[in-house]
C-alpha cells in the first residue's frame, strides 16, 4: 500500500497541471443548445442553470449542474462543471469521481488522474476504488490496480468485485492457482456474477481442466448480465435523468426486482414524454399482466401489435397472458404466430411450454422447455418448469436431473432443493431426500415447508438408521409453538412424539389434530388412522417403496384441502 500511496501522490502533480491547463476558475456556464431536447430535460437544465447563476461561488451548484448534464449524456459540458466544482471545493471527492467517470471511455489516462486526486481524500467508498482499479488495469498499471482493489477490499471485505479484480490481476501475472482459489470462493458466495464464471473458465483452461472450463463457460452464458458494484455517487447522478430513456431504464430495473407497480409508473412516464413505440406498449402490457390487470394488458398488447403486427415479443407475451386467463386457443394462436415470426425466440418456446403444461400435454411441454433452454441458457429457471413437466409425465428420474441442473446454477434456490427432496421421497430414496432437505433447511431454517418435510422424514423413515427422532421432535415442537391451531402441525408433533416412544403425548396431540380438522372428513380419517396406531403403541413409518402425494403437501395445503403442488 505504501508504494501505491507514493504513486498516487505522483499522479496528483500531473493532475494539478492538467486541471490548470484544462480550465482556470471561471464563472462561465457551458452553453447548451436545448432546442431539440425533450421538454422535461430542457426545463430541468434551464432551472438548474438559473440556480447556478445565483450561486456561482458554490461548488455544490456547479456539481449539480454537472450531474444534470452528465445524466443526459452531455459529458463534455458536465466535465467543465465538475472542474469548476473541484476548483471551489477540492475536498469533495464526488466531483473528481464523477469527472473520472465522465472521461472514462474516451480518455482513460485523464480518468485515472481524476481518480488518483480523489483517492488522496480517502473516501470510504469501495465502488470508487473498484472503478479506479478497473481503469488502472485497463491502462496496464497492474501494481497500482492491485493497491486500489486492496483498498476496496479493506473497506468492504465481502466485495465480490474487489476479489474478482484481484483474481484478474493474478491471471495476468500468471498466478493461475491463486486466481482459481479466489474465484471459486467468490463463485460460492455470489454464484450469479458473469465475470466470475468467465474468469474461472480461463483459469480452468490454463490448468488443463477442460470439463470444469466448459461448465464455467456454460454458467457464464446462463448468468449473462454483467453486473457492476453499486455506487451511491454515480447512482445519485443517474437518478437526475428525466428523459424517456431514463424512465425506460428505471422501469426495466424495477421489473427485474418484481416491483411491477413501480415499473408501470416509470413506463407510463415514457408515454407522457413521447409517442409510444411497439416496445413501449409491450413494456406496459407486460407489467400490467404481471399485476393481474389483464384488461389493461390486452389493450396495450393490441396497441403495440397495431404498430408492429409481427413483433415477436408482443405476440409471445400476449400468448402467455392468454394462458394465465385460461384462453388456451387464443394463446396457441398468438404463440404460433410468434414462433413463425422468429423460430429462435426463446421466450416463445418457453411460453408454448407453459401452455402445453397447463393443457396437461406434458411431453410436448418438455420439448418446448428444452428448446427454450437451448436457445437461451440464461432462462435457467425453466429447469424448474422442465422438472415439473417431467414429474407430471411420470418421469421422476428426469425430473430429478432437471432440478439438479437448476441447483448447479442457483445453489441457494430453495425450490431446487425442496423439489428434488420430494421426488426422492416418491422414489423411496429417503436417505437422499433427507440429505437434500437437510441442506435446504441449513440454507434457510425458517422455511416452513422444508422443516415440515424434514421433520416427517426424520420421524418416519422406514430405515431406523435414517431416523433422528429427537431432532424431529425438536423441529415439530418449534413449528407447533408458532401455530398451535394448525391441524397438520399437531399431527406432525404427534408423529414425532410417537417416534420418541411418548405415546401418551402422541395420543393427546393426535386428538387435538382431529378436533382442529373436524370440518375436513379426509383429514379426520387420516389422523384417525394415526391415532389408532398410537393407541397400540406403534409409530407411523413410511413404506419402503416410496409414497405418492402424502409427503408432497405443505401442511397448510393439506389442512385447507387445496390442490397439491407438484410433483
C-alpha positions as CSV (number, residue, x, y, z in Angstrom):
1,X,0.0,0.0,0.0
2,X,2.9,2.4,0.7
3,X,4.1,2.2,-2.9
4,X,0.5,2.8,-4.0
5,X,0.2,6.0,-2.0
6,X,3.5,7.3,-3.4
7,X,2.4,6.5,-6.9
8,X,-1.0,8.2,-6.5
9,X,0.8,11.3,-5.0
10,X,2.9,11.4,-8.1
11,X,0.0,11.3,-10.3
12,X,-1.6,14.2,-8.4
13,X,1.1,16.6,-9.6
14,X,0.3,15.8,-13.2
15,X,-3.4,16.2,-12.4
16,X,-2.9,19.6,-10.9
17,X,-1.1,20.7,-14.0
18,X,-3.8,19.2,-16.2
19,X,-6.5,21.0,-14.4
20,X,-4.7,24.3,-14.6
21,X,-4.2,23.8,-18.3
22,X,-7.7,22.5,-18.9
23,X,-9.6,25.4,-17.5
24,X,-9.0,28.2,-15.0
25,X,-11.5,29.1,-12.4
26,X,-14.4,30.7,-14.2
27,X,-17.9,31.8,-13.8
28,X,-18.8,31.0,-17.4
29,X,-21.5,28.3,-17.5
30,X,-21.3,25.9,-20.5
31,X,-23.8,26.8,-23.2
32,X,-26.2,24.0,-24.1
33,X,-28.5,24.0,-27.1
34,X,-31.7,22.6,-25.6
35,X,-33.9,23.4,-28.6
36,X,-34.4,19.8,-29.8
37,X,-34.5,18.2,-26.3
38,X,-37.5,16.7,-24.6
39,X,-39.4,19.2,-22.7
40,X,-38.6,17.8,-19.3
41,X,-34.9,17.7,-20.0
42,X,-34.9,21.3,-21.3
43,X,-36.8,22.6,-18.3
44,X,-34.5,20.8,-15.8
45,X,-31.4,22.1,-17.5
46,X,-32.7,25.6,-17.6
47,X,-33.8,25.5,-13.9
48,X,-30.5,24.1,-12.8
49,X,-28.7,26.8,-14.8
50,X,-30.7,29.5,-13.1
51,X,-29.9,28.1,-9.7
52,X,-26.2,28.1,-10.6
53,X,-26.3,31.6,-11.9
54,X,-27.4,32.7,-8.4
55,X,-24.7,30.6,-6.7
56,X,-21.6,30.9,-8.9
57,X,-19.2,30.5,-5.9
58,X,-20.8,27.3,-4.6
59,X,-19.1,24.0,-5.6
60,X,-22.4,22.1,-5.0
61,X,-24.2,24.3,-7.5
62,X,-21.6,23.6,-10.2
63,X,-21.6,19.9,-9.2
64,X,-25.4,19.8,-9.5
65,X,-25.2,21.4,-13.0
66,X,-22.6,18.8,-14.0
67,X,-24.7,15.9,-12.7
68,X,-27.8,17.1,-14.6
69,X,-25.8,17.3,-17.8
70,X,-24.0,14.1,-17.2
71,X,-27.2,12.2,-16.5
72,X,-28.3,13.2,-20.0
73,X,-25.1,12.1,-21.7
74,X,-23.7,15.7,-22.1
75,X,-20.4,14.6,-20.7
76,X,-18.2,17.4,-22.2
77,X,-20.2,20.1,-20.7
78,X,-20.6,18.1,-17.5
79,X,-16.8,17.8,-17.2
80,X,-16.4,21.6,-17.4
81,X,-18.9,22.0,-14.5
82,X,-17.2,19.3,-12.4
83,X,-13.8,21.0,-12.8
84,X,-15.3,24.3,-11.6
85,X,-16.8,22.4,-8.6
86,X,-13.3,21.0,-7.9
87,X,-11.7,24.4,-8.0
88,X,-14.2,25.7,-5.5
89,X,-14.0,22.7,-3.2
90,X,-11.1,20.4,-3.7
91,X,-12.0,18.3,-0.6
92,X,-15.3,16.8,-2.0
93,X,-14.3,13.6,-3.8
94,X,-17.6,13.3,-5.6
95,X,-16.7,15.9,-8.3
96,X,-13.4,14.3,-9.0
97,X,-15.1,10.8,-9.1
98,X,-17.8,11.9,-11.5
99,X,-15.2,13.7,-13.7
100,X,-13.3,10.5,-13.8
101,X,-16.5,8.6,-14.8
102,X,-17.3,11.3,-17.5
103,X,-14.0,10.8,-19.3
104,X,-13.5,7.0,-18.6
105,X,-14.4,5.8,-22.1
106,X,-12.6,8.3,-24.3
107,X,-9.7,9.4,-22.0
108,X,-8.7,6.7,-19.5
109,X,-5.4,8.3,-18.7
110,X,-7.2,11.5,-17.6
111,X,-9.8,9.4,-15.8
112,X,-7.0,7.8,-13.8
113,X,-5.7,11.2,-12.9
114,X,-9.0,12.4,-11.5
115,X,-9.4,9.1,-9.6
116,X,-5.9,9.5,-8.1
117,X,-6.7,13.0,-6.8
118,X,-9.9,11.8,-5.3
119,X,-8.1,8.8,-3.7
120,X,-6.0,11.2,-1.7
121,X,-9.1,12.3,0.1
122,X,-9.5,8.7,1.4
123,X,-13.2,8.2,0.5
124,X,-14.9,5.3,2.4
125,X,-16.3,4.0,-0.9
126,X,-15.5,0.6,-2.2
127,X,-17.2,1.1,-5.5
128,X,-15.0,4.2,-6.1
129,X,-11.8,2.2,-5.6
130,X,-13.0,-0.7,-7.7
131,X,-13.7,1.7,-10.6
132,X,-10.3,3.3,-10.1
133,X,-8.6,-0.1,-10.2
134,X,-10.6,-1.1,-13.3
135,X,-9.2,2.0,-15.1
136,X,-5.7,1.3,-13.9
137,X,-6.0,-2.3,-15.1
138,X,-7.1,-1.1,-18.5
139,X,-4.0,1.1,-18.6
140,X,-1.7,-1.8,-17.8
141,X,-0.7,-0.3,-14.4
142,X,-1.2,-3.6,-12.5
143,X,0.6,-2.8,-9.3
144,X,-1.4,0.4,-8.8
145,X,-4.6,-1.5,-9.7
146,X,-3.7,-4.1,-7.1
147,X,-3.4,-1.4,-4.5
148,X,-6.8,0.1,-5.4
149,X,-8.5,-3.3,-5.3
150,X,-7.0,-4.0,-1.9
151,X,-8.2,-0.6,-0.7
152,X,-11.7,-1.6,-1.9
153,X,-11.5,-4.9,-0.1
154,X,-10.3,-3.2,3.1
155,X,-13.5,-1.0,3.0
156,X,-15.8,-3.9,2.1
157,X,-14.2,-7.3,2.8
158,X,-17.1,-9.1,1.1
159,X,-17.0,-7.1,-2.1
160,X,-17.1,-9.8,-4.8
161,X,-15.9,-7.2,-7.4
162,X,-12.7,-6.4,-5.5
163,X,-11.9,-10.1,-5.2
164,X,-12.7,-10.6,-8.9
165,X,-10.4,-7.7,-9.8
166,X,-7.5,-9.2,-7.7
167,X,-8.1,-12.6,-9.4
168,X,-8.0,-11.0,-12.8
169,X,-4.6,-9.5,-11.9
170,X,-3.4,-12.9,-10.7
171,X,-4.3,-14.4,-14.1
172,X,-2.4,-11.6,-15.8
173,X,0.8,-12.2,-13.8
174,X,0.5,-15.9,-14.3
175,X,-0.6,-17.0,-10.8
176,X,-3.4,-19.2,-12.1
177,X,-3.8,-21.3,-8.9
178,X,-4.2,-18.2,-6.8
179,X,-6.8,-16.8,-9.3
180,X,-8.7,-20.0,-9.3
181,X,-8.9,-20.3,-5.5
182,X,-10.1,-16.7,-5.2
183,X,-12.6,-17.0,-8.0
184,X,-14.0,-20.3,-6.5
185,X,-14.6,-18.5,-3.2
186,X,-16.4,-15.7,-4.9
187,X,-18.5,-18.1,-7.0
188,X,-19.6,-19.9,-3.9
189,X,-20.7,-16.6,-2.3
190,X,-22.0,-14.9,-5.5
191,X,-23.0,-17.6,-8.0
192,X,-24.8,-15.2,-10.4
193,X,-21.9,-13.0,-11.4
194,X,-21.0,-13.4,-15.0
195,X,-17.4,-12.1,-14.5
196,X,-16.5,-14.8,-12.0
197,X,-17.5,-17.7,-14.4
198,X,-15.8,-16.0,-17.4
199,X,-12.5,-15.7,-15.5
200,X,-12.9,-19.2,-13.9
201,X,-13.2,-20.7,-17.4
202,X,-9.9,-19.0,-18.4
203,X,-8.3,-20.3,-15.2
204,X,-9.5,-23.9,-15.7
205,X,-8.4,-23.8,-19.4
206,X,-4.9,-22.8,-18.4
207,X,-4.8,-25.5,-15.8
208,X,-5.9,-28.1,-18.3
209,X,-9.2,-28.8,-16.6
210,X,-11.4,-28.9,-19.7
211,X,-14.6,-30.2,-18.0
212,X,-14.5,-27.5,-15.4
213,X,-13.8,-24.9,-18.0
214,X,-16.7,-26.0,-20.1
215,X,-19.0,-25.9,-17.1
216,X,-17.8,-22.4,-16.2
217,X,-18.3,-21.2,-19.8
218,X,-21.9,-22.6,-19.7
219,X,-22.5,-20.8,-16.4
220,X,-21.2,-17.5,-17.9
221,X,-23.8,-17.9,-20.7
222,X,-26.5,-18.7,-18.1
223,X,-25.6,-15.6,-16.0
224,X,-25.1,-13.3,-19.0
225,X,-25.7,-10.0,-17.3
226,X,-22.5,-8.2,-16.4
227,X,-23.2,-6.6,-13.0
228,X,-21.3,-3.7,-11.5
229,X,-20.8,-2.7,-7.9
230,X,-23.4,-0.2,-6.6
231,X,-22.0,3.3,-6.4
232,X,-24.1,5.8,-4.4
233,X,-22.4,8.7,-6.1
234,X,-22.9,7.5,-9.7
235,X,-26.5,6.4,-8.9
236,X,-27.3,9.8,-7.5
237,X,-26.1,11.4,-10.7
238,X,-28.0,8.9,-12.9
239,X,-31.2,9.4,-10.9
240,X,-31.4,13.0,-12.1
241,X,-32.2,11.9,-15.7
242,X,-35.8,12.8,-16.7
243,X,-35.7,11.7,-20.4
244,X,-37.7,8.8,-21.8
245,X,-34.7,6.6,-22.0
246,X,-34.1,7.0,-18.3
247,X,-37.6,6.2,-17.4
248,X,-37.5,3.1,-19.6
249,X,-34.3,2.0,-17.9
250,X,-35.8,2.5,-14.4
251,X,-38.9,0.6,-15.5
252,X,-36.8,-2.3,-16.5
253,X,-34.8,-2.2,-13.3
254,X,-37.9,-2.2,-11.2
255,X,-39.5,-5.0,-13.2
256,X,-36.3,-7.1,-12.7
257,X,-36.9,-6.6,-8.9
258,X,-40.6,-7.7,-9.4
259,X,-41.8,-4.2,-8.5
260,X,-44.3,-4.2,-11.3
261,X,-46.4,-1.3,-10.0
262,X,-43.3,0.9,-9.8
263,X,-42.2,-0.3,-13.3
264,X,-45.7,0.6,-14.7
265,X,-45.4,4.1,-13.2
266,X,-42.0,4.5,-14.9
267,X,-43.2,3.1,-18.2
268,X,-46.2,5.4,-18.2
269,X,-43.9,8.4,-17.9
270,X,-42.3,7.3,-21.2
271,X,-45.7,7.6,-23.0
272,X,-46.2,11.1,-21.5
273,X,-42.8,12.2,-22.8
274,X,-43.1,10.7,-26.3
275,X,-45.4,8.9,-28.7
276,X,-45.3,5.2,-27.7
277,X,-43.5,2.6,-29.8
278,X,-44.4,-1.1,-30.0
279,X,-41.6,-1.8,-27.4
280,X,-43.1,0.8,-25.1
281,X,-46.5,-0.8,-25.3
282,X,-45.0,-4.2,-24.8
283,X,-43.3,-3.0,-21.6
284,X,-46.6,-1.6,-20.2
285,X,-48.6,-4.6,-21.3
286,X,-46.2,-7.0,-19.6
287,X,-46.1,-5.2,-16.2
288,X,-49.9,-4.8,-16.3
289,X,-50.3,-8.5,-16.9
290,X,-47.8,-9.3,-14.1
291,X,-50.1,-7.4,-11.7
292,X,-53.2,-9.3,-12.9
293,X,-54.5,-6.2,-14.7
294,X,-55.5,-8.2,-17.8
295,X,-57.9,-5.8,-19.5
296,X,-55.2,-3.0,-19.5
297,X,-52.6,-5.5,-20.5
298,X,-54.5,-6.7,-23.6
299,X,-55.2,-3.1,-24.5
300,X,-51.5,-2.3,-24.5
301,X,-50.7,-5.5,-26.4
302,X,-53.2,-4.6,-29.1
303,X,-51.8,-1.1,-29.4
304,X,-48.3,-2.4,-29.8
305,X,-49.4,-5.0,-32.4
306,X,-51.3,-2.3,-34.2
307,X,-47.9,-0.7,-34.8
308,X,-45.9,-3.9,-35.4
309,X,-48.2,-6.9,-36.2
310,X,-45.2,-9.3,-36.3
311,X,-43.5,-8.1,-33.2
312,X,-42.4,-11.4,-31.7
313,X,-42.1,-10.2,-28.2
314,X,-45.6,-8.8,-28.2
315,X,-47.0,-12.0,-29.7
316,X,-45.3,-14.2,-27.3
317,X,-46.1,-12.2,-24.2
318,X,-49.7,-11.7,-25.2
319,X,-49.9,-15.5,-25.7
320,X,-48.6,-16.0,-22.2
321,X,-51.2,-13.6,-20.8
322,X,-54.0,-15.6,-22.6
323,X,-52.6,-18.7,-20.9
324,X,-53.0,-17.1,-17.5
325,X,-56.6,-16.2,-18.1
326,X,-57.4,-19.7,-19.4
327,X,-57.9,-18.7,-23.0
328,X,-55.8,-21.5,-24.4
329,X,-57.0,-21.3,-28.0
330,X,-56.1,-17.6,-28.3
331,X,-52.8,-18.4,-26.5
332,X,-52.0,-21.1,-29.0
333,X,-52.8,-18.7,-31.9
334,X,-50.5,-15.9,-30.6
335,X,-47.6,-18.3,-29.8
336,X,-47.8,-20.0,-33.2
337,X,-47.5,-16.6,-34.8
338,X,-44.6,-15.7,-32.5
339,X,-42.7,-18.9,-33.5
340,X,-43.5,-18.3,-37.2
341,X,-42.1,-14.8,-36.9
342,X,-38.9,-16.0,-35.2
343,X,-38.4,-19.7,-34.6
344,X,-35.3,-18.9,-32.5
345,X,-37.1,-16.6,-30.0
346,X,-36.6,-18.5,-26.7
347,X,-39.5,-16.8,-24.8
348,X,-42.0,-18.1,-27.4
349,X,-40.8,-21.6,-26.8
350,X,-40.9,-21.1,-23.0
351,X,-44.5,-19.7,-23.2
352,X,-45.5,-22.5,-25.5
353,X,-44.2,-25.0,-22.9
354,X,-46.2,-23.3,-20.2
355,X,-49.3,-23.5,-22.4
356,X,-48.8,-27.2,-23.0
357,X,-48.2,-27.8,-19.4
358,X,-51.5,-26.1,-18.4
359,X,-53.2,-28.2,-21.0
360,X,-51.8,-31.4,-19.4
361,X,-49.7,-32.1,-22.5
362,X,-46.6,-32.8,-20.5
363,X,-44.4,-34.5,-23.1
364,X,-44.9,-31.5,-25.5
365,X,-44.2,-29.1,-22.7
366,X,-40.9,-30.8,-22.1
367,X,-40.0,-30.4,-25.8
368,X,-40.7,-26.6,-25.6
369,X,-38.9,-26.1,-22.3
370,X,-35.8,-27.9,-23.6
371,X,-35.8,-25.8,-26.8
372,X,-36.1,-22.6,-24.8
373,X,-33.1,-23.6,-22.7
374,X,-31.1,-24.5,-25.9
375,X,-31.9,-21.1,-27.4
376,X,-31.2,-19.1,-24.3
377,X,-29.3,-20.6,-21.4
378,X,-30.0,-17.5,-19.3
379,X,-33.6,-18.7,-18.9
380,X,-32.2,-21.2,-16.4
381,X,-35.2,-21.1,-14.1
382,X,-37.0,-23.0,-16.9
383,X,-35.3,-26.1,-15.4
384,X,-37.9,-25.9,-12.6
385,X,-40.7,-25.9,-15.2
386,X,-39.0,-28.7,-17.0
387,X,-38.7,-30.8,-13.8
388,X,-42.4,-30.2,-13.1
389,X,-43.4,-31.3,-16.6
390,X,-41.2,-34.5,-16.3
391,X,-42.7,-35.2,-12.9
392,X,-46.3,-34.9,-14.0
393,X,-45.4,-37.0,-17.0
394,X,-44.3,-39.7,-14.6
395,X,-40.6,-39.4,-15.5
396,X,-39.3,-38.8,-12.0
397,X,-35.7,-39.6,-12.7
398,X,-35.6,-37.0,-15.5
399,X,-37.3,-34.5,-13.2
400,X,-34.6,-35.0,-10.6
401,X,-31.9,-34.4,-13.2
402,X,-33.6,-31.2,-14.4
403,X,-33.8,-29.8,-10.8
404,X,-30.2,-30.8,-10.1
405,X,-29.3,-28.7,-13.1
406,X,-31.1,-25.7,-11.5
407,X,-29.3,-26.4,-8.3
408,X,-26.0,-26.3,-10.1
409,X,-26.8,-22.9,-11.4
410,X,-28.5,-21.4,-8.4
411,X,-27.4,-23.3,-5.3
412,X,-29.5,-21.1,-2.9
413,X,-32.7,-21.6,-4.8
414,X,-35.0,-23.3,-2.3
415,X,-37.2,-24.8,-4.9
416,X,-34.1,-26.5,-6.4
417,X,-33.6,-28.2,-3.0
418,X,-37.2,-28.8,-1.9
419,X,-38.5,-30.4,-5.0
420,X,-35.7,-32.9,-5.5
421,X,-36.3,-34.0,-2.0
422,X,-40.0,-34.6,-2.7
423,X,-39.1,-36.6,-5.8
424,X,-36.6,-38.7,-3.9
425,X,-39.4,-39.4,-1.4
426,X,-41.7,-40.6,-4.2
427,X,-38.9,-42.8,-5.4
428,X,-38.4,-44.3,-1.9
429,X,-34.9,-42.8,-1.6
430,X,-35.4,-41.5,1.9
431,X,-31.7,-41.1,2.7
432,X,-31.2,-39.0,-0.4
433,X,-34.3,-37.0,0.4
434,X,-33.1,-36.3,3.9
435,X,-29.7,-35.2,2.6
436,X,-31.2,-32.7,0.1
437,X,-33.9,-31.4,2.5
438,X,-31.3,-31.0,5.3
439,X,-29.2,-28.9,3.1
440,X,-32.2,-26.8,2.2
441,X,-33.0,-26.4,5.9
442,X,-29.5,-25.3,6.7
443,X,-29.7,-22.7,4.0
444,X,-33.0,-21.4,5.4
445,X,-34.2,-22.9,8.7
446,X,-37.2,-20.5,8.6
447,X,-38.7,-22.2,5.5
448,X,-41.8,-23.9,7.0
449,X,-42.3,-26.5,4.2
450,X,-38.7,-27.7,4.3
451,X,-38.9,-28.0,8.1
452,X,-42.1,-30.0,7.9
453,X,-40.9,-32.4,5.3
454,X,-37.6,-32.9,7.0
455,X,-39.2,-33.5,10.4
456,X,-41.7,-36.0,9.0
457,X,-38.8,-37.9,7.3
458,X,-36.7,-37.9,10.4
459,X,-39.6,-39.2,12.4
460,X,-41.0,-41.8,10.0
461,X,-38.3,-43.0,7.6
462,X,-38.7,-46.8,7.2
463,X,-35.0,-47.5,7.9
464,X,-34.1,-46.9,11.6
465,X,-30.6,-45.7,10.6
466,X,-32.2,-42.8,8.6
467,X,-34.4,-41.6,11.5
468,X,-33.5,-39.0,14.1
469,X,-36.5,-38.9,16.4
470,X,-35.1,-36.4,18.9
471,X,-34.3,-33.9,16.2
472,X,-37.7,-34.5,14.5
473,X,-39.4,-33.7,17.9
474,X,-37.5,-30.5,18.4
475,X,-38.4,-29.3,14.9
476,X,-42.0,-30.3,15.3
477,X,-42.3,-28.6,18.7
478,X,-40.8,-25.3,17.3
479,X,-43.4,-25.3,14.5
480,X,-46.3,-26.2,16.7
481,X,-45.3,-23.5,19.2
482,X,-45.7,-20.9,16.5
483,X,-49.0,-22.2,15.0
484,X,-50.8,-24.4,17.5
485,X,-54.1,-24.0,15.6
486,X,-52.8,-25.9,12.6
487,X,-54.1,-29.5,12.4
488,X,-51.3,-30.7,10.2
489,X,-48.7,-29.4,12.7
490,X,-50.5,-31.0,15.6
491,X,-50.4,-34.3,13.6
492,X,-46.7,-33.8,12.9
493,X,-45.9,-33.3,16.6
494,X,-47.9,-36.4,17.4
495,X,-45.9,-38.4,14.9
496,X,-42.7,-37.0,16.4
497,X,-43.8,-37.9,20.0
498,X,-44.6,-41.4,18.9
499,X,-41.2,-41.8,17.2
500,X,-39.7,-41.0,20.6
501,X,-41.9,-43.5,22.4
502,X,-44.0,-40.8,24.1
503,X,-47.4,-42.3,23.1
504,X,-49.5,-40.5,25.7
505,X,-48.4,-37.2,24.3
506,X,-48.8,-38.5,20.7
507,X,-52.4,-39.6,21.5
508,X,-53.2,-36.2,23.0
509,X,-51.8,-34.3,20.0
510,X,-53.5,-36.6,17.5
511,X,-56.8,-36.0,19.2
512,X,-56.1,-32.2,19.0
513,X,-55.4,-32.6,15.3
514,X,-58.7,-34.3,14.7
515,X,-60.5,-31.6,16.7
516,X,-59.0,-28.8,14.6
517,X,-59.7,-30.7,11.4
518,X,-63.3,-31.7,12.3
519,X,-64.8,-30.0,9.3
520,X,-62.5,-31.8,6.9
521,X,-63.5,-35.5,6.7
522,X,-60.5,-36.6,4.7
523,X,-58.0,-35.3,7.2
524,X,-60.1,-36.6,10.1
525,X,-59.9,-40.1,8.6
526,X,-56.2,-39.9,8.0
527,X,-55.5,-38.5,11.5
528,X,-57.8,-41.2,13.0
529,X,-55.6,-43.9,11.4
530,X,-52.6,-42.3,13.1
531,X,-54.4,-42.2,16.4
532,X,-55.2,-45.9,16.2
533,X,-51.6,-46.7,15.8
534,X,-50.5,-44.6,18.7
535,X,-53.1,-46.2,21.0
536,X,-51.4,-49.5,20.0
537,X,-48.0,-48.0,20.9
538,X,-47.0,-48.1,17.2
539,X,-45.2,-45.1,15.5
540,X,-46.0,-44.2,11.9
541,X,-43.4,-45.3,9.4
542,X,-43.4,-44.6,5.7
543,X,-43.5,-47.6,3.2
544,X,-40.1,-48.6,2.0
545,X,-41.1,-48.4,-1.7
546,X,-41.9,-44.7,-1.6
547,X,-45.1,-42.7,-1.2
548,X,-47.4,-40.8,-3.5
549,X,-48.7,-37.4,-2.6
550,X,-48.9,-37.6,1.2
551,X,-45.4,-36.2,1.8
552,X,-45.6,-33.7,-1.0
553,X,-48.1,-31.4,0.6
554,X,-47.2,-28.4,2.8
555,X,-49.3,-28.8,5.9
556,X,-51.3,-25.6,5.1
557,X,-52.4,-27.0,1.8
558,X,-53.4,-30.4,3.3
559,X,-55.3,-28.7,6.1
560,X,-57.2,-26.5,3.7
561,X,-57.7,-29.3,1.2
562,X,-56.1,-27.3,-1.6
563,X,-54.8,-28.7,-4.9
564,X,-51.4,-30.3,-4.2
565,X,-48.3,-28.8,-5.7
566,X,-46.2,-30.9,-7.9
567,X,-44.7,-33.5,-8.1
